[in-house]
Amino acid sequence: MKITWDDLRIDFDENTSDKLIADWKWLIGENKTPVLVTSIGDIFLKDDKDKIYWLNVGEGTVAVAADNVGEFKEKLQDHEQVNHWFLVDLVAALKKAGLELDKGEIYSYIKLPVLGGDYTVDNFEVTSMEVHFSFAGQIHRQVKDLPDGTKINAIKFKPNHN
């Protein structure tokens, strides 16, 4: 199945993009804004110095992706890097399985990898972009300090009132 750039990224409203990262401020800080949302549920952020960061929602990590926008655009031309960031083969498998995205939707984990979920078609569903980022951010915040292997009985969610 041929995958296009439009299959790998999701349009978002820049005027309300702060809602996407509200539940991640504990990890990413205050000075970052979304610049690119992947269909697989990750987000790229830019700081006030134009440095680009990759928020890996499945793992609950943030890492520098590029020192500036120009370098980021160059990296987006590298097929190996794009496969790493955008999980191209998984997106193709999700589409082949009949999971199609409508406006404002994203491929989201049924069970986050941090909770034992994996990167397979059976562990993804289509959900609202805002719900995906909010729930995942809240889960990661609650489990971030737990030792590996800790049994989790309950996770609490709060509505995002931004």
Secondary structure, DSSP 8 states (H G I E B T S, - for coil): ----HHHHEE---GGGTHHHHGGGHHHH-SS-EEEEEETTS-EEEE-TT--EEEEETTTTEEEEEESSHHHHHHHTT-HHHHHHHH-HHHHHHHHHTT----TTEEEEESS-GGGT--SSGGGEEEEEHHHHHHHHHHHHHHHTTS-TT-------------
